[in-house]
Amino acid sequence: MAKHLEQEDAMLRGYPDVARELKANNGRLLNEMEELTKRTIIAKSDPALHQEQVRY
């Protein structure tokens, strides 16, 4: 994912349950992804996406 991101911040759109899970436990999963990518990641819910789809 990191090599496809040109900007410092990234918005990750996913099915509402997926976005909620990413934000759970004080954003533990988002924090891990930010450490790996060296980017700030913002999770947004998008009910139009299938639960297995993610857009960034």
N, C-alpha and C positions, 0 to 999 in steps of 0.2 A: 504494500500500500504506500509506504513512504516514498518509494522511487517514482510513483505516479503523481505525487503532490508537489507542486511548485511553490505554493504559498506556505507561510508559516502556520496559518490556521486552516483547519479542515472541518467541513460540515458533513456529518455522516447521517444519512436519512435511512430509516428502516421502519418496518412494521411497528405499530405502537408497543406491542409486548416486548419486542426486541430492544427498542429505545429505552423502555422502562427498566429492563434488565441491565442494560449498560450503565444506567444511572443509579442502580440499587447499591446498597452498602457504601454510601458516600462516594459513588462513582469509581469504585475499585477497578472495574474492568476498563473504564475510560482512562483512568490514571495509568494502568499498565500499558495500554495502547499508546498513550502520549509518551511514555518513557521509551518505548520501542521505536517510535517514529520520530521522536524529537520535535513533535508538532502539538499544538493545542487542538483538541478534537471536541467538537460540539455535536451532541446527539440530538436529532430531531425525529419526531414520529411522523410517519407518512402512511396513512391507512390505505392509500392507493397501491402500495407495494405488497407483494406476497411476503409471507413471513421469512422466506429464505432469501429474499432480495435485499441488497444494501446498495445505496448510491452514495458516492462521495464526489 
